[in-house]
C-alpha cells in the first residue's frame, strides 16, 4: 500500500511540474518588426506570406507604440488604409516570459507584448494561442488526475444529488466487490453498504468515520460537491485499514515488549550493554555507570580499555563467534568483575550485535573466600574432634596434657614427650602433627631402639652412592629427608648412640643433614618430636646422653601420666575399646560394674597398651555377652579378685596410719565417682552416710569427683 501511494504522489508531482506552462513556452518570437509609418500593403503582404496572427508596431525611436492582429489587418483592407498607424491598436499590458499561462487566461486582449527579465521585448502572444495552450494543459491535467484517480490505493466514489454513483475508481470497485459497469448509475446502497454519502447530500456537511464490514475495517472521508451554492453531489474517499490496524496492534505489542525489556534492563543489578560489531554502544543501563564508576555512558566500548578495564571483549567475541567470559578488576573502583560477551547473529550468520553483561562479584568473591576459610576451619575442628576421640581425657592430669598439646601444635617448637611405656606417646605425637600446619605433609616415625646401631645413621640421614659395601648404586634418602616440610617422631630417643646424638644436635641447630659418604650438607625443614620412657636427666648425669642435646630436645616437655594416676579415664577407655572390638569381632559384650571396679583397682604397669590387650583378650575368651568379675580373675592372679575389696596394691613403704588414710580417701573418691551420691557410696562401702561426709571433710580433697555436696 505504501508503495502505491508513493507512486501516485510521484505521478501527481511530475504532472504538476510538466503542466506549469509559461508565456515563453508558447509566445511568438519577434521576427518581423513593423513601424507606424510603414506602408499598409507591405504589412499586408508580410502577414499573408508569413501567416502571422499578430505583430508589434514601433515608432521611429524604436519604441513600442501598438499591436496588430489579423482583425486589424482585415479592417485596413476594407477601409483602404495607407499607413500601419491608421489600423494599429494601443497595447494595454506587457507580459513577462515567466508568467504562467493560467494567469494570462484572465486577460481579454487579443495580443500581448512579451519581455524578458531584462525588460527587453522578445515577442508577443495572442489570446487564441493562450486559450489553445490552456486547453491542452487542462486536458493533460484531466488525464493525469484520471490516472491518479484510477491508480489510487484508496477507494474513491462519487454520487449525484439523487444518490446515484457517477464515478468509482478500481480500488473502490475491488473493495465493493463489483465492476465499474455494474456500479455506474446505480443507487449508492445497491452497490456498497455504508450510506454516509447520502447524509452528506442531505446536510451538505463533510463527514469522517471508521466502520467495519465483515472482518475488514475501513476509514472514510465524505465531502459534498457544490455548484452555484447548491449541493450537486458528494465524493467519498475510503481506505481499508485492516492491515494497518493489525500492524498497529502488532506495533503496540512490540512497544509493550520493548518497554518491559527496558524496565527489566534498568532493574537489573548487573550492568548490561549492547554494542554493534565495531564496539559502538547502542544501549546501556544505569548499573553500567554504577559498577564501572562512570559519569556518563561513552559512545564506544573501546573508551573503557586501559582506564577502567583491560580486555576489548567485543573483539574477542567477534573473533570466536561465541560467548566469551573474562574476570577483571576495575581500575577505578577496584571491584572484581565478571564480564560476559554474547554474540547476536543475523540471518547471514554474521555478528550484528554483542550483548555484554558485567557482574560485580567483589562481595561474592569475598564471601567465597570466607566460606573457604570457614570450611577449612571447620575441617580442622572436625579433624581435632576426630583426633580427640582417640584420647580419653577425663582425669585432670590428662586434660592438662591435651590443653598443652593444642597450644603447642601450631608452633614448630621441638617437643619431648615423657612417660612410661604404653601411655600413648606416639598417639600424642600424631595428634600434634595433625593439629599443626604441617598436617598435609609426611609424618615419619623412627624407633631409635629398634634399628641396629650400624644402620641407624644411614636410615636417619641417608647415604650417597657407594658410601659403603652393599650400598645402593643410586644412594638412598634418609628419614629426615623423607620428613621434609613435615614431622619426624623419634621414639625411644634415650637409645640413640652418642655419635648420632652429635649429628642430631647439628640437625636441631643448623637445620641441615649430611648423608653418609657425602660432603655437602642439605637444608631440611622438619619438626622434631622426641619421646622416651627413660629419665634423660639421669642419663645426662651418667654421661650416656649429651647435655646440649637434652636441652635442645627439652624445649617443650610433655609428661603423660601413667594409667594408675588417671583411673578416672579407665571406664571411658573400656567403653572405647568395647566399641572397637565389638566392631572388629562382630560381637557385643558389656562389662558389669563389679568388673569395671576391679579393673579400676589394678595398677596397670603396661598402662593403656596393657588395658587394650586385656579388653581384647576378655572379648575373645569370655563365652557369654557379659564380662564379669570372675572373667577378669581368669586373666589376673586369682588372689587379686578374692573379693572386690582385695584390689589394694602397695607400691612403697609409708606409715600405716597415712596408708590407711590414703586408702580411705581413694575408696571414697572412687565410689563417689561411680555412684554419684554420699548415700549410695555409704551403702557400697558398708558405712554410715555421716561417716562418708565426715571423711570428706577430714581429707579436704579439692575435687571429689561425682560428689553432690552431701546430697543423699
C-alpha positions as CSV (number, residue, x, y, z in Angstrom):
1,X,0.0,0.0,0.0
2,X,2.7,2.4,0.9
3,X,4.5,1.8,-2.4
4,X,1.3,2.5,-4.4
5,X,0.6,5.8,-2.6
6,X,4.2,6.9,-3.1
7,X,3.9,6.1,-6.8
8,X,0.6,8.1,-7.2
9,X,2.1,11.0,-5.4
10,X,5.1,10.9,-7.6
11,X,2.9,10.9,-10.8
12,X,1.0,13.9,-9.5
13,X,4.1,15.9,-8.7
14,X,5.6,15.1,-12.1
15,X,2.4,16.1,-13.8
16,X,2.2,19.4,-12.0
17,X,5.7,20.3,-12.9
18,X,5.0,19.4,-16.6
19,X,1.8,21.4,-16.8
20,X,3.2,24.6,-15.4
21,X,3.3,26.2,-18.9
22,X,4.8,29.7,-19.0
23,X,4.4,32.5,-21.6
24,X,7.8,32.0,-23.0
25,X,6.8,28.4,-23.9
26,X,4.1,29.4,-26.3
27,X,4.9,33.0,-27.3
28,X,5.9,34.1,-30.9
29,X,9.4,35.4,-31.0
30,X,9.7,38.8,-32.9
31,X,10.9,38.1,-36.4
32,X,9.1,40.9,-38.2
33,X,9.2,44.4,-37.0
34,X,6.6,47.0,-38.2
35,X,6.8,50.7,-37.7
36,X,3.9,53.0,-37.5
37,X,4.7,54.8,-40.8
38,X,5.2,51.5,-42.8
39,X,3.1,51.1,-45.9
40,X,0.0,49.1,-45.2
41,X,0.4,46.9,-48.3
42,X,3.8,45.9,-47.1
43,X,2.3,44.9,-43.8
44,X,-0.5,43.0,-45.5
45,X,1.8,41.1,-47.8
46,X,4.0,40.1,-44.8
47,X,1.0,38.9,-42.8
48,X,-0.1,36.7,-45.7
49,X,3.2,35.4,-46.8
50,X,4.4,34.6,-43.2
51,X,1.0,33.6,-41.9
52,X,1.2,35.9,-39.0
53,X,-1.6,36.1,-36.4
54,X,-0.2,39.3,-34.8
55,X,2.7,41.8,-34.7
56,X,4.2,44.6,-32.7
57,X,4.4,48.2,-34.0
58,X,7.2,50.7,-33.2
59,X,7.8,54.4,-33.8
60,X,10.8,55.9,-35.4
61,X,12.6,55.9,-32.0
62,X,12.1,52.1,-31.9
63,X,9.7,52.4,-29.1
64,X,6.6,50.0,-28.9
65,X,3.5,52.0,-29.7
66,X,0.9,49.5,-30.7
67,X,-0.1,46.0,-31.7
68,X,-1.6,44.4,-34.8
69,X,-3.8,41.3,-35.2
70,X,-5.5,39.7,-38.2
71,X,-8.6,41.6,-37.3
72,X,-6.9,45.0,-37.7
73,X,-5.2,44.0,-41.0
74,X,-8.6,42.9,-42.5
75,X,-10.1,46.2,-41.3
76,X,-7.3,48.0,-43.1
77,X,-8.1,46.2,-46.3
78,X,-11.8,47.2,-46.1
79,X,-11.1,50.9,-45.4
80,X,-8.1,51.0,-47.8
81,X,-5.7,52.1,-45.2
82,X,-2.4,53.7,-46.3
83,X,-0.2,53.5,-43.1
84,X,0.1,51.0,-40.4
85,X,-0.6,53.6,-37.7
86,X,-4.1,54.0,-39.0
87,X,-5.1,50.5,-38.0
88,X,-2.8,49.6,-35.1
89,X,-4.2,49.3,-31.5
90,X,-2.5,50.6,-28.5
91,X,-1.3,48.0,-26.1
92,X,-2.6,47.9,-22.5
93,X,-0.4,45.2,-20.9
94,X,3.1,43.7,-21.4
95,X,3.5,40.1,-20.1
96,X,6.7,38.6,-18.8
97,X,8.2,35.5,-20.3
98,X,8.0,33.7,-16.9
99,X,4.3,34.4,-16.4
100,X,2.1,31.3,-16.1
101,X,-0.4,30.6,-18.9
102,X,-3.0,30.1,-16.1
103,X,-2.7,33.6,-15.0
104,X,-2.8,35.0,-18.6
105,X,-6.1,33.3,-19.3
106,X,-8.0,36.0,-17.4
107,X,-6.7,38.8,-19.8
108,X,-9.1,39.7,-22.6
109,X,-6.9,41.5,-25.2
110,X,-6.3,39.7,-28.4
111,X,-2.5,40.1,-28.3
112,X,0.1,41.0,-25.6
113,X,3.8,42.1,-26.0
114,X,6.3,39.9,-24.1
115,X,9.5,41.0,-22.4
116,X,12.3,39.1,-20.7
117,X,13.7,39.5,-17.2
118,X,16.0,42.3,-18.6
119,X,12.9,44.3,-19.8
120,X,13.7,43.7,-23.4
121,X,10.8,43.0,-25.8
122,X,11.3,39.4,-27.1
123,X,7.9,38.7,-28.8
124,X,4.2,38.6,-28.4
125,X,1.5,36.1,-27.5
126,X,-2.1,36.1,-28.8
127,X,-5.2,35.3,-26.7
128,X,-6.1,32.5,-29.1
129,X,-2.6,30.9,-28.5
130,X,-3.2,31.3,-24.8
131,X,-6.6,29.6,-25.0
132,X,-5.3,26.8,-27.2
133,X,-2.4,26.1,-24.8
134,X,-4.6,26.4,-21.8
135,X,-7.0,23.8,-23.3
136,X,-4.1,21.4,-23.9
137,X,-2.9,22.0,-20.4
138,X,-6.4,21.4,-18.9
139,X,-6.8,18.2,-21.0
140,X,-3.4,16.9,-19.7
141,X,-4.3,17.8,-16.2
142,X,-7.6,15.9,-16.5
143,X,-5.7,13.0,-18.0
144,X,-3.2,13.0,-15.1
145,X,-5.9,13.4,-12.5
146,X,-7.8,10.5,-14.1
147,X,-4.6,8.4,-13.9
148,X,-4.2,9.3,-10.2
149,X,-7.9,8.6,-9.6
150,X,-7.5,5.1,-11.2
151,X,-4.2,4.3,-9.6
152,X,-5.0,5.5,-6.0
153,X,-4.9,2.7,-3.4
154,X,-7.7,4.4,-1.5
155,X,-11.2,3.8,-2.8
156,X,-12.9,6.9,-4.4
157,X,-16.6,7.1,-5.2
158,X,-18.9,10.0,-6.1
159,X,-22.7,10.3,-6.3
160,X,-25.0,12.9,-7.7
161,X,-27.7,14.7,-5.8
162,X,-30.0,11.8,-6.5
163,X,-27.7,9.3,-4.7
164,X,-26.6,7.6,-7.9
165,X,-23.0,6.7,-8.5
166,X,-21.3,8.9,-11.0
167,X,-17.7,7.7,-10.7
168,X,-15.8,4.9,-9.0
169,X,-12.1,4.0,-9.2
170,X,-10.7,0.5,-9.4
171,X,-9.7,0.4,-5.7
172,X,-13.4,1.2,-4.7
173,X,-14.6,-1.4,-7.2
174,X,-12.3,-4.0,-5.6
175,X,-13.3,-3.1,-2.1
176,X,-17.0,-3.2,-3.0
177,X,-16.7,-6.5,-4.9
178,X,-18.3,-5.3,-8.1
179,X,-17.4,-3.9,-11.5
180,X,-17.4,-0.3,-12.8
181,X,-20.1,-1.1,-15.4
182,X,-22.4,-2.5,-12.7
183,X,-21.8,0.4,-10.3
184,X,-22.1,3.5,-12.5
185,X,-25.6,4.9,-12.5
186,X,-26.8,2.6,-9.6
187,X,-28.1,3.9,-6.3
188,X,-25.4,4.0,-3.7
189,X,-26.7,1.4,-1.3
190,X,-27.3,-1.1,-4.1
191,X,-23.5,-1.2,-4.5
192,X,-22.0,-0.5,-1.1
193,X,-23.3,-0.9,2.4
194,X,-22.3,2.4,4.1
195,X,-24.9,5.1,3.3
196,X,-23.0,8.1,4.8
197,X,-22.7,9.9,1.4
198,X,-26.5,10.2,1.3
199,X,-26.4,12.0,4.6
200,X,-23.7,14.4,3.2
201,X,-26.1,15.1,0.2
202,X,-28.9,15.9,2.7
203,X,-26.9,18.0,5.1
204,X,-24.2,19.4,2.8
205,X,-21.7,18.8,5.6
206,X,-18.5,16.8,5.3
207,X,-18.2,13.7,7.5
208,X,-15.5,11.2,8.6
209,X,-15.9,7.9,10.3
210,X,-14.4,4.4,10.9
211,X,-16.6,1.4,10.1
212,X,-16.3,-2.4,9.7
213,X,-17.7,-4.7,7.1
214,X,-17.3,-8.3,8.0
215,X,-13.7,-8.7,9.2
216,X,-12.4,-5.7,7.3
217,X,-12.0,-2.3,8.8
218,X,-12.3,1.0,6.9
219,X,-11.9,4.7,7.4
220,X,-13.7,7.2,5.1
221,X,-13.8,10.9,4.4
222,X,-17.0,12.2,2.8
223,X,-17.2,15.7,1.2
224,X,-20.1,17.5,-0.6
225,X,-19.8,18.9,-4.2
226,X,-21.3,22.4,-4.6
227,X,-22.3,24.3,-7.8
228,X,-23.6,27.8,-7.5
229,X,-24.1,27.3,-3.8
230,X,-26.2,24.2,-4.2
231,X,-25.2,20.6,-3.4
232,X,-25.0,18.6,-6.6
233,X,-23.2,15.6,-5.3
234,X,-20.8,14.1,-2.9
235,X,-17.5,12.2,-3.0
236,X,-16.2,9.7,-0.6
237,X,-12.6,8.5,-0.1
238,X,-12.3,5.3,1.9
239,X,-9.3,3.2,2.9
240,X,-9.0,-0.4,4.0
241,X,-7.1,-0.2,7.3
242,X,-7.4,-3.8,8.3
243,X,-3.6,-4.4,7.7
244,X,-2.8,-1.1,9.3
245,X,-4.9,-2.0,12.3
246,X,-3.2,-5.3,12.5
247,X,0.2,-3.7,12.1
248,X,-0.7,-1.1,14.7
249,X,-1.7,-3.8,17.2
250,X,1.5,-5.7,16.5
251,X,3.5,-2.5,16.8
252,X,1.7,-1.7,20.1
253,X,2.5,-5.2,21.3
254,X,6.1,-4.8,20.3
255,X,6.3,-1.4,22.0
256,X,4.9,-3.0,25.2
257,X,7.5,-5.8,25.0
258,X,10.3,-3.2,24.4
259,X,9.0,-1.2,27.3
260,X,9.0,-4.3,29.5
261,X,12.5,-5.1,28.3
262,X,13.7,-1.6,29.1
263,X,12.2,-2.0,32.6
264,X,14.0,-5.3,33.0
265,X,17.2,-3.8,31.7
266,X,17.1,-0.9,34.1
267,X,16.0,-3.0,37.1
268,X,18.9,-5.4,36.6
269,X,21.6,-5.1,39.3
270,X,24.1,-6.3,36.7
271,X,25.4,-3.9,34.1
272,X,24.0,-4.7,30.6
273,X,25.0,-3.0,27.4
274,X,24.6,-3.7,23.7
275,X,27.1,-2.8,21.1
276,X,27.5,-3.2,17.3
277,X,30.3,-5.3,15.8
278,X,32.6,-2.2,16.0
279,X,32.0,-1.7,19.7
280,X,29.7,1.3,19.4
281,X,27.4,1.3,22.4
282,X,23.8,1.2,21.3
283,X,22.2,0.8,24.7
284,X,23.3,0.5,28.3
285,X,21.5,0.5,31.7
286,X,22.2,2.6,34.8
287,X,24.0,-0.2,36.5
288,X,26.7,0.1,33.9
289,X,27.7,3.5,35.1
290,X,27.4,2.5,38.8
291,X,29.5,-0.7,38.6
292,X,32.3,0.9,36.5
293,X,32.3,4.3,38.2
294,X,31.3,6.2,35.0
295,X,29.8,9.7,35.0
296,X,28.2,9.1,31.6
297,X,27.8,6.3,29.1
298,X,30.6,6.5,26.5
299,X,30.0,6.2,22.7
300,X,32.2,3.2,22.3
301,X,33.3,0.2,24.4
302,X,36.9,0.9,23.4
303,X,36.7,4.1,25.7
304,X,36.8,1.8,28.7
305,X,40.0,0.0,27.7
306,X,43.1,0.9,29.8
307,X,41.2,3.3,32.1
308,X,38.6,1.0,33.5
309,X,39.3,-2.5,32.2
310,X,41.9,-4.2,30.1
311,X,40.2,-6.6,27.6
312,X,38.4,-5.4,24.5
313,X,35.8,-8.1,24.8
314,X,33.9,-7.2,21.6
315,X,37.0,-8.1,19.5
316,X,37.2,-11.5,21.3
317,X,33.5,-12.2,20.7
318,X,33.9,-11.3,17.0
319,X,37.0,-13.4,16.6
320,X,35.5,-16.6,18.3
321,X,31.9,-16.0,17.2
322,X,30.9,-17.4,20.6
323,X,30.3,-16.3,24.2
324,X,33.4,-15.1,26.0
325,X,33.8,-14.6,29.7
326,X,36.7,-12.8,31.4
327,X,37.4,-11.9,35.1
328,X,38.9,-8.4,35.6
329,X,39.4,-5.9,38.3
330,X,38.0,-2.5,37.7
331,X,40.9,0.0,37.8
332,X,38.7,2.9,39.1
333,X,36.7,1.2,41.9
334,X,39.0,-1.8,42.4
335,X,36.0,-4.2,42.3
336,X,36.2,-7.6,40.8
337,X,34.1,-8.0,37.7
338,X,32.9,-11.0,35.7
339,X,32.3,-9.8,32.1
340,X,30.5,-11.9,29.6
341,X,30.0,-11.1,25.9
342,X,27.4,-12.9,23.8
343,X,27.1,-12.5,20.0
344,X,23.8,-11.8,18.2
345,X,23.8,-13.2,14.7
346,X,21.8,-12.0,11.7
347,X,20.2,-14.3,9.0
348,X,23.6,-14.5,7.3
349,X,25.3,-15.8,10.4
350,X,27.3,-12.6,10.8
351,X,27.6,-10.9,14.2
352,X,25.3,-7.9,14.2
353,X,25.3,-7.1,17.9
354,X,27.2,-8.0,21.1
355,X,25.4,-8.2,24.4
356,X,27.7,-7.6,27.3
357,X,26.8,-8.5,30.9
358,X,29.1,-7.1,33.7
359,X,28.6,-8.5,37.2
360,X,30.3,-7.1,40.3
361,X,31.4,-10.3,42.2
362,X,33.6,-8.5,44.8
363,X,31.3,-9.4,47.6
364,X,30.6,-12.8,46.2
365,X,34.4,-13.5,45.9
366,X,34.8,-12.2,49.5
367,X,32.1,-14.5,50.7
368,X,33.5,-17.4,48.7
369,X,36.9,-16.9,50.3
370,X,35.4,-16.5,53.7
371,X,33.4,-19.7,53.1
372,X,36.6,-21.5,52.1
373,X,38.3,-20.3,55.2
374,X,35.3,-21.3,57.3
375,X,35.2,-24.8,55.6
376,X,38.9,-25.1,56.3
377,X,38.4,-24.1,59.9
378,X,35.5,-26.5,60.3
379,X,37.6,-29.2,58.7
380,X,40.3,-28.5,61.2
381,X,37.8,-28.6,64.1
382,X,36.4,-31.9,62.7
383,X,39.9,-33.3,62.5
384,X,40.6,-32.1,66.0
385,X,37.3,-33.7,67.1
386,X,38.1,-36.9,65.4
387,X,41.6,-37.0,66.8
388,X,40.4,-36.1,70.3
389,X,38.3,-39.2,70.2
390,X,41.5,-41.2,70.3
391,X,42.3,-39.7,73.7
392,X,40.4,-40.2,76.8
393,X,40.9,-37.1,79.0
394,X,38.5,-37.3,81.9
395,X,41.2,-37.0,84.5
396,X,42.5,-33.5,85.4
397,X,46.1,-34.6,84.6
398,X,45.2,-35.9,81.1
399,X,43.0,-32.8,80.4
400,X,46.0,-30.6,81.1
401,X,48.1,-32.7,78.7
402,X,45.5,-32.2,75.9
403,X,45.4,-28.4,76.6
404,X,49.2,-28.3,76.3
405,X,49.2,-30.3,73.1
406,X,46.6,-28.0,71.4
407,X,48.6,-24.9,72.5
408,X,51.9,-26.1,71.0
409,X,50.6,-27.8,67.9
410,X,50.5,-24.5,65.9
411,X,54.2,-23.7,66.5
412,X,57.3,-25.5,65.4
413,X,58.9,-25.9,68.8
414,X,60.7,-29.2,69.5
415,X,58.6,-31.4,71.8
416,X,59.9,-34.0,74.3
417,X,57.2,-36.5,75.4
418,X,57.9,-38.3,78.6
419,X,56.1,-41.2,80.2
420,X,56.1,-44.8,80.9
421,X,55.8,-47.4,78.2
422,X,52.3,-47.8,76.8
423,X,50.9,-44.4,77.9
424,X,50.3,-43.3,74.3
425,X,53.3,-41.1,73.5
426,X,53.2,-42.0,69.8
427,X,49.5,-41.2,69.5
428,X,50.1,-37.8,71.2
429,X,52.9,-37.1,68.6
430,X,50.5,-37.9,65.8
431,X,47.9,-35.6,67.4
432,X,50.4,-32.7,67.5
433,X,51.2,-33.3,63.8
434,X,47.5,-33.4,62.7
435,X,46.8,-30.2,64.6
436,X,49.8,-28.4,63.1
437,X,50.1,-26.5,59.8
438,X,52.2,-29.5,58.6
439,X,49.3,-31.9,58.7
440,X,49.3,-32.4,54.9
441,X,53.0,-33.2,54.9
442,X,54.7,-36.5,56.0
443,X,54.7,-37.9,59.5
444,X,57.7,-40.2,59.9
445,X,58.1,-42.4,62.9
446,X,61.6,-43.7,64.0
447,X,62.1,-46.2,66.8
448,X,65.7,-45.4,67.8
449,X,65.9,-48.6,69.9
450,X,64.6,-50.9,67.2
451,X,67.1,-50.1,64.4
452,X,70.6,-51.7,64.7
453,X,73.2,-49.2,65.6
454,X,75.4,-49.7,62.5
455,X,72.3,-49.0,60.3
456,X,70.8,-46.2,62.3
457,X,72.9,-43.4,60.8
458,X,72.2,-44.3,57.2
459,X,68.5,-44.8,58.0
460,X,68.2,-41.3,59.6
461,X,70.4,-39.3,57.2
462,X,70.6,-41.4,54.1
463,X,73.8,-42.3,52.1
464,X,75.5,-41.4,48.8
465,X,76.1,-44.0,46.1
466,X,78.9,-46.3,47.0
467,X,79.2,-44.9,50.6
468,X,79.8,-48.4,52.0
469,X,79.8,-52.1,50.9
470,X,76.4,-53.1,49.9
471,X,75.1,-49.6,49.4
472,X,72.7,-48.9,46.6
473,X,74.3,-47.5,43.4
474,X,71.8,-44.7,43.4
475,X,72.1,-43.8,47.0
476,X,69.2,-43.6,49.5
477,X,67.2,-40.8,51.0
478,X,67.2,-40.7,54.8
479,X,64.2,-40.5,57.1
480,X,64.9,-36.8,57.8
481,X,64.8,-36.0,54.1
482,X,61.6,-38.0,53.8
483,X,60.0,-35.9,56.5
484,X,60.9,-32.6,54.8
485,X,58.2,-30.0,55.5
486,X,56.6,-32.5,57.8
487,X,57.2,-34.0,61.3
488,X,59.6,-36.7,62.4
489,X,58.9,-38.6,65.6
490,X,62.0,-40.0,67.3
491,X,60.7,-42.7,69.8
492,X,63.0,-44.1,72.4
493,X,65.4,-41.2,72.0
494,X,67.3,-42.3,75.0
495,X,68.5,-45.3,73.0
496,X,70.3,-43.1,70.4
497,X,74.1,-43.7,70.3
498,X,76.3,-40.8,71.4
499,X,77.8,-40.4,67.9
500,X,74.4,-39.9,66.3
501,X,73.4,-37.6,69.2
502,X,76.1,-35.2,67.8
503,X,74.6,-35.4,64.3
504,X,71.1,-34.9,65.6
505,X,72.2,-31.9,67.5
506,X,73.5,-30.4,64.3
507,X,70.1,-31.0,62.7
508,X,68.5,-29.1,65.5
509,X,70.9,-26.3,65.4
510,X,71.7,-25.9,61.6
511,X,68.5,-27.3,60.1
512,X,70.6,-29.4,57.7
513,X,71.8,-33.0,57.3
514,X,74.8,-34.7,55.6
515,X,74.3,-38.1,54.0
516,X,76.7,-41.0,54.9
517,X,79.6,-40.7,52.5
518,X,78.5,-37.2,51.5
519,X,80.4,-33.9,51.9
520,X,77.7,-31.3,51.1
521,X,75.1,-30.6,53.8
522,X,71.5,-30.3,52.7
523,X,68.9,-27.9,54.2
524,X,65.8,-29.5,55.6
525,X,62.6,-28.2,57.2
526,X,61.4,-30.7,59.8
527,X,59.7,-30.5,63.1
528,X,61.2,-32.9,65.7
529,X,59.1,-34.7,68.3
530,X,61.1,-37.0,70.6
531,X,59.8,-39.5,73.2
532,X,61.3,-41.6,75.9
533,X,60.3,-43.7,78.9
534,X,63.7,-43.2,80.5
535,X,65.0,-40.5,82.8
536,X,67.1,-38.4,80.4
537,X,68.4,-36.1,83.1
538,X,69.7,-39.2,84.9
539,X,71.3,-40.4,81.6
540,X,73.0,-37.0,81.3
541,X,74.4,-37.3,84.8
542,X,75.8,-40.7,83.8
543,X,77.3,-39.3,80.6
544,X,75.1,-41.6,78.5
545,X,73.2,-38.7,76.9
546,X,74.6,-35.4,75.7
547,X,73.5,-32.4,77.9
548,X,73.4,-29.9,75.0
549,X,71.1,-32.3,73.0
550,X,68.9,-32.8,76.1
551,X,68.4,-29.1,76.4
552,X,67.7,-28.8,72.7
553,X,65.0,-31.6,72.9
554,X,63.5,-30.4,76.2
555,X,62.1,-27.2,74.8
556,X,58.5,-28.2,75.4
557,X,58.3,-31.2,77.7
558,X,55.0,-33.1,78.0
559,X,54.6,-35.6,80.7
560,X,52.0,-38.3,80.1
561,X,50.8,-39.7,83.4
562,X,50.5,-43.5,83.8
563,X,47.1,-45.0,83.8
564,X,47.2,-45.7,87.6
565,X,47.4,-41.9,88.1
566,X,44.3,-41.3,86.0
567,X,41.9,-44.1,86.9
568,X,39.0,-41.8,86.0
569,X,39.9,-42.5,82.4
570,X,39.6,-46.3,82.8
571,X,35.7,-46.6,82.4
572,X,35.9,-44.4,79.3
573,X,38.8,-46.3,77.8
574,X,36.9,-49.5,78.5
575,X,33.9,-48.1,76.6
576,X,36.2,-47.1,73.7
577,X,37.8,-50.5,73.3
578,X,34.5,-52.2,73.9
579,X,33.1,-50.4,70.7
580,X,36.3,-51.1,68.8
581,X,36.5,-54.8,69.4
582,X,32.7,-55.3,69.1
583,X,33.1,-53.9,65.5
584,X,36.3,-55.9,64.9
585,X,35.0,-59.2,66.1
586,X,31.3,-58.6,65.3
587,X,30.1,-59.4,68.8
588,X,28.5,-57.4,71.6
589,X,29.8,-57.7,75.1
590,X,29.5,-55.4,78.1
591,X,31.2,-55.1,81.5
592,X,29.5,-55.4,84.8
593,X,30.0,-52.7,87.4
594,X,32.0,-55.1,89.6
595,X,34.3,-55.9,86.6
596,X,34.8,-52.2,85.9
597,X,35.6,-51.6,89.6
598,X,38.1,-54.4,89.6
599,X,39.8,-53.1,86.5
600,X,40.0,-49.6,88.1
601,X,41.8,-51.1,91.1
602,X,44.5,-52.7,89.0
603,X,47.8,-50.7,88.9
604,X,48.4,-51.3,85.1
605,X,52.1,-51.5,84.7
606,X,51.7,-51.7,81.0
607,X,49.3,-48.6,81.0
608,X,46.9,-48.0,78.2
609,X,48.5,-50.6,75.9
610,X,48.1,-53.3,78.5
611,X,44.4,-52.2,79.1
612,X,43.7,-52.6,75.3
613,X,45.3,-56.0,75.3
614,X,43.3,-57.1,78.4
615,X,40.0,-55.9,76.9
616,X,40.7,-57.7,73.6
617,X,41.6,-60.9,75.5
618,X,38.4,-60.7,77.5
619,X,36.4,-60.2,74.4
620,X,37.7,-63.3,72.7
621,X,37.8,-65.6,75.8
622,X,34.6,-64.7,77.6
623,X,31.9,-67.1,76.4
624,X,28.8,-65.0,77.3
625,X,27.7,-61.5,76.4
626,X,28.7,-60.1,79.8
627,X,32.2,-59.8,81.2
628,X,32.0,-60.3,84.9
629,X,34.4,-60.2,87.9
630,X,35.2,-63.9,87.6
631,X,36.2,-63.5,83.9
632,X,38.8,-61.0,85.0
633,X,40.1,-63.5,87.6
634,X,41.0,-65.9,84.8
635,X,43.4,-63.3,83.4
636,X,44.8,-61.8,86.6
637,X,46.2,-63.7,89.6
638,X,43.2,-65.2,91.5
639,X,44.4,-63.8,94.7
640,X,43.7,-60.3,93.3
641,X,40.0,-61.0,92.9
642,X,39.0,-63.0,96.0
643,X,36.8,-60.0,96.8
644,X,36.3,-56.6,95.4
645,X,37.9,-55.1,98.5
646,X,41.2,-57.0,97.9
647,X,42.1,-54.8,94.9
648,X,44.6,-52.7,97.0
649,X,48.2,-52.5,95.9
650,X,51.2,-51.4,97.9
651,X,53.8,-49.7,95.8
652,X,56.0,-48.4,98.6
653,X,56.7,-48.1,102.3
654,X,54.9,-45.4,104.3
655,X,53.5,-45.0,107.9
656,X,50.5,-47.3,108.4
657,X,48.1,-44.5,109.6
658,X,49.0,-42.5,106.4
659,X,48.4,-45.6,104.3
660,X,45.1,-46.2,105.9
661,X,44.0,-42.6,105.3
662,X,45.1,-42.8,101.7
663,X,43.2,-46.0,101.1
664,X,40.1,-44.5,102.7
665,X,40.4,-41.3,100.6
666,X,40.8,-43.2,97.4
667,X,37.9,-45.6,98.1
668,X,35.6,-42.7,98.9
669,X,36.6,-40.8,95.8
670,X,36.2,-43.8,93.5
671,X,32.9,-44.7,95.0
672,X,31.6,-41.1,94.6
673,X,32.8,-41.1,91.0
674,X,30.8,-44.3,90.2
675,X,27.7,-43.9,92.4
676,X,27.4,-40.1,92.4
677,X,25.9,-39.7,95.9
678,X,27.1,-40.0,99.5
679,X,24.1,-42.2,100.4
680,X,24.9,-44.9,97.7
681,X,28.7,-44.5,98.4
682,X,28.0,-45.3,102.1
683,X,25.9,-48.3,101.2
684,X,28.6,-49.7,98.9
685,X,31.4,-49.1,101.5
686,X,29.1,-50.5,104.2
687,X,29.4,-47.4,106.4
688,X,27.1,-44.7,107.5
689,X,26.4,-41.7,105.3
690,X,27.6,-39.4,108.0
691,X,30.9,-41.2,108.1
692,X,31.3,-40.5,104.4
693,X,30.6,-36.8,104.9
694,X,33.0,-36.6,107.9
695,X,35.8,-38.4,106.0
696,X,35.3,-36.0,103.1
697,X,35.7,-33.0,105.4
698,X,38.7,-34.6,107.0
699,X,40.6,-35.2,103.8
700,X,39.6,-31.9,102.3
701,X,40.0,-33.2,98.7
702,X,39.8,-30.3,96.2
703,X,37.8,-32.3,93.7
704,X,35.5,-35.1,95.0
705,X,34.6,-36.3,91.5
706,X,30.9,-37.1,91.4
707,X,30.2,-35.8,94.9
708,X,27.0,-34.0,95.2
709,X,27.7,-31.7,98.1
710,X,26.4,-34.2,100.7
711,X,23.3,-34.9,98.7
712,X,21.7,-38.1,99.9
